Amino acid sequence: SNCLSYDCATWYSSLRDRARPWKASLYGSLTCQGIGLDGIPEVTASEGFIVNEINKKSIHISCPKESTSSKFLAPYTTFSRIHTKSITCLDISSGGGLGVSSSTDGTMKIWQASNGELRRVLEGHVFDVNCCRFFPSGLVVLSGGMDAQLKIWSAEDASCVVTFKGHKGGILDTAIVDRGRNVVSGSRDGTARLWDCGRSACLGVLADCGSSINGLAVGAADNSINLGSPEQMPSEREVGTEAKMLLLAREDKKLQCLGLQSRQPVFLFIGSDAFNCCTFLSGFLLLAGTQDGNIYQLDVRSPRAPVQIIHRSGAPVLSLLSFRDGFIASQGDGSCFIVQQDLDYVIELTGADCDPVYKVATWEKQIYACCRDSLIRRYQLSDL
């Protein structure tokens, strides 16, 4: 069941190109001629396409005319018993042993990353949980919900150890600062807040932008970047906020960057549509994805013009994750792909068909993706 479906592959030629909405797509088909003695399908491509390489889990196809090439990878395994409805978020612990996920079935669960076996159910949010992630220790989970509450849980006994209240709208994303003495949350109420985990107190409103904060990221800043100085002395409860940037993906088409400790603006970039997600690639490079399918790569040192815009389809970009020397992106049309600098092809993570892939998490060579079809798919890069 996890073998790639080889009967037909639709191919979009402007894979790693700048947005070229006027350029027609090239279509091709693959035909399976039979199964070889080694159990690997014998596949041929229609005119203009070449099957470069094939095994039980992947197929590499190129289109020489457009100098573009992709490897399609089938899931290594699929977890179908964790949730019964759309899975909105997931994360994998730092040791790779545990996963946590939240779903529109109203549950948030901790499970064994190797086999999807249920370990704990985290109960306490009212309404849906929008985001969940492990602390660096791998023993504690941070979650944010539509109930405007931020909660910290023990992964060992499922107890809720801290609840933060202060937001006036659903929490849409979170970030953990350093080892986790402080955390950041972004909300539908338009604010980003910094919290002290030890005292379960709000250390301050980092930004109040009057527009829903759909995604956020915290990253260490290259020392060439001027983050400004705080107007007042930071609280001694602020730990690890110096020399860090906070990036906010906003509903009003703006991408905002500020000094985490200074609260001073670094830049404000206006995109083509609402920003859904963002991530740092380095101390000065970042990515941000929009509702109309654009992935902007920006350099914090000269943010006026994007380094590049990657546009593969008009489907919303739902998650972005720095990975090795590149990134993983997922979109609302079910596409999930890896771009790496040293590879001349894109890796396509298949299986989701047309259902949105909401979130991706990685541990070493394993990639986990959660989808509207209620499945978590695990991909093994060694299968390539």
N, C-alpha and C positions, 0 to 999 in steps of 0.2 A: 504493500500500500504506500510505502514511502518512495517507491521508484518514481522518477520523473515521468510525467505524461508527455510522451514524445510526439503525439500525433500532430500537433500544430503549435508553432510558436509565432506570436506576432512580434514584429521587430520594429523598434523605433530607432531611427538612425542618428538622431542628434543627441546621443547619450551624454557626452561630457561637454556638450557645446554650450555656447551662450544661448540665451533664449532666442529662438528663431521661429516664432509662431507661424510665419508664412511658409515655412518649408514643409513640403508634403512628406508624410511618412512613407517609408518603403515597407512593403509587406512581403513576407515569404512564408513558405510552409516546410515542415519537416515530415518525411515519410519513413516509417519503420518498415524495413524490408524483411524483418525476421529477427530471431534471437540467436546469437552465436553460441558455440559450444561452451564458451566461458560464462554464459548467462547474460552477456552484455548485448543490448539491442544494436542492430546494424541500421544506421540512420543515414538517409541522404537528404540534402537540402535543395530547394528550388533555385532557379537561376538567380545569380547575384549573391548567393550565400554559400558559406562553406562550413561543414562540420569538421572542426579541427581535431577534436579529441572527445572521447566519450567513455564513461565508466558507469557503474551501477547507480551512482548518486549524482553525477554531474555530466553536463554536456557543454562543450565550448564551441560557440558559433561566431563567425565573423562575416562582415560585409565589406569586402575589399574596396568597393567603389567609394564608400563613405569612410574608409579607414577606421571602422569601429568594430568592437569585438566584446562579447560577453560570455561569462561562464554561468550557467544556470545550475544552482545547487538545490537538491531535494533535502527535506528535513531528515535528520538522522533518526529522530523520534518525535512523536506528537503526544502531548498530555491533554486528554479530553475529559478527565474526571475531576479536575480541580474546581472548575466553575461551570455553571449551566447557561450563563449569558455572556454578553460582550465583556471582554477583559480590557480595562482602561489603562492599567499600569502594572509594571512588574520590575523587580530588581533581583540581583543575585548577590549573595554575601561575599565578602572579601576572600574567604577561603574556598568559595565555589560550592560549598556543601548545601546551602539552603537558598530557596527562592521565596519571594513574597509577592503577592499579586492582589489587585482589587478589581471588583467586577460590578456591573449594573445589576447583578443578582443580589446586591446588597451586602456581599461578604468581602472580607479581607482575610487571606489565608497564607500560612507559611507551609512550605512543602519541600520535600527532598529533591534537590536539583537533578540528581542522577536518574530518578525514576518517576517523579511527580507524586510520590506518596505523601498524603496529607499528614502534617505534623501538628499544626496549631490553627485555631480560628481566632482572629482578633476582633472581639465584639465590643462596641462602645460608641462608635459614631452614629449619629442620627442621619438618615439619608445616605446617599452614595459617598464612597471614598474616592477622591479624584487622583490622589498621588500617594505612593508609598516607596520608601527606600530604606536600605540598611545603613546604619552608622558604620564607620570604618572597622569597628571591632567585630562586626558580623553577628553580634549578640543582641542588638537593639534595633528597633524599627521606628522610623518617623513617618507619620501619615497626616494628610490634610483632607478635609471633607467639605461637602456642600453645607454642612452645619456650621461653617466658619471656625471650626476648631482644628487645632494642631495637636496631635497626640504622640507620645513616646511610649513604646511597648517593649516588654521583655520577650525576646524570641524564644526563651527557654520555657517560661510558664504562661505566656500569653497575657500577663497582667499589664494593665495600662498604668505606667508609673508617673506620667506627667500629662496634664492637659493645659494647653495655652489658649486663653480667650482674649479677644481684642479686635479681631477682624469683624467687619460688618457684612461680609459676603463670602461666598464659597472660596476655599483655598484651592488654587489651581496648580501650584508647583512649589517645590521646596529645594533648598540647597543646604549642605552641611559645611560649616566652616572648620577647616583643619580636622582635628580629631573629634570635634563634636561638642565642645563646651558651649558653642553658639550655633544657632541655625537661622536660616532666612526663609521667609514665606512670601509668596505673591498671591494676591487675591482679586476676585471680581470687584472688590470695593475700590480698586485702583491704588492700593498701597502695598509696599513691600516693607516687611518688618523684621527686625533683628531680635532674637530671643535668647535669654540666658537659661540653659537647660537645668543647671543646678538649683536655681531659685524659681523656676517656672515663671519668669517675669519678662515683660517686653522691655528691651533696652532702647528702643526707639523706632520711629517710622523713618525708614531709609529714603523712601520716595513716596510722594502722593501725586499721581499723575492724572487722576480724573478719568482713567480709562482702564478697563480690565487688564490685569497682568496675566497673560496666558502661559508664559514660561519664563524661567530665570536661570542664570548660571553664575557661579562664583569662580574666579580664576586668579592665579598669581600674575601680577603685572610685570612686564619687562621693565628694567630700571630706567629705560629711556622715556617712559611714559609719565607725564606729570599728572598725579592723582589729586593735587591740591592738598590743602591742610584743613583739618577739622576746625569749626568755629569755636567749639568748646572742648575742653579736655575729655577724651573718651573715658567712659566708666572703666574702673579696674576689672569689672566683670566681662568686658569685651576681650576675648582671647583669640588671637590669630587673624584679626581683621586688617592689620597693617599690610601695605603693599599688595592689596587685593582689589580686583575690579568686580563690580556687580553689573550684570547684563540683564536687561528687562525686555522681553518680547511682548509688545502691547497690541491691544485690539484696535487702536486708532492708527494703525499702519506705521507706528514709530518703534524704533529700536533704540533703547536708552542705555548709556553706559555711565556709571559713576564710580567714584572711589568708595570702597566699602566702609573704610574707617572715616574718611573725610566727608562723605555724603556730597562731595562736590562733583559737578558734571564733567564728564570726559568727552562725550559726544552724543548727539542725537541724530539718528539717520532715519530718513523717511523712505519707506518701501512702497511696493506696488499694491499691497493689500495688508490685511491684519497679519501681524507676526504671531505664529503659534509656538515656536520653540527656538532655542539657541544653545550654543555650546562654544567653549574656547578650544582652539586647536593648539595654541601655544601662548606665550606671554604677550603676544600682540596680534595673532590671527584668530578670527572667530567665524562662526557660521550662524546664520539665522534663516529660518524657513517661514514662508508665507502661505496664506490660505489659497492663493492662486497658483501655487506650485513652483515658486521661485526659491532657490537656495542661494542666498547672498554670502559670498566670502568677503570679509572686510579686514582691513589692517587698521588697528586702533591708532597707529601713528599717522595715518592719512585716510580717515574714514569717509571723506566726501564722495569718492568714486569707488565702487566695489572692485576688488581684485578680479573677481569673476562672478557671473551669475549662471548657475546651473539650472536648466529648466528641462524636465523630461516629460511632464504632462501637466495639465491644468489642475490636477488633484492636489488637495491641501497637503503641505508637508507637516507631518504630525510629530515626528521625533528626529533628533539629530544627536549623534554620539561620536566623539573623537575615538578613533580606533587605529592603533599602530601609527603609520605615517599618513593616515587618511581619515575617512569617516564612514559611518553607516547612517543611512537615511531611510525613513519609512513614510509612505503616503496614503492618502485616503482611497486610492484605487487598488490597494492590495500590494503595491510594489514595495520592495524592501531591497536595498542594494548597498554594496560596499565599493567605495572608490579609494584606491591606494596609489600613492605617487609612483611606486616602483613597478606597478602592474600596468600593462598596456590594454588590459580588459577590465570591465566592470563585473563584479560578482553579483548575480541576481539570486536572492533567497526566495525560492518559489513555494507555492502551496496555498497562499491566502486568496488566490483568485481575485475577486472584486471587493472583498471585505477589507475595510481599513485596518492597517497595522498600526496600533496606537503607540507602542513603546518597544524599545529594543534594549537588551542588557547583555553584557559579555562577561565571560570568565575564561582567561587564557584563550584557547582556540575554539571555545564554544560560544555560540550566539543564541540567545533566547528572544523570541518575538511573540507578543501577545496581540490578539486580533478580535474583531467584532464577532467572528464565528465561534467564540467561546473556547478556542484552542490556543495552547501555548506550543510553539514549535521550537525544537532545539536543533541547531545546525552544527555540524562538526567540520571545521575548516580543513581538517586532515583528509576529509572525503574528497577534496579537490584533487 
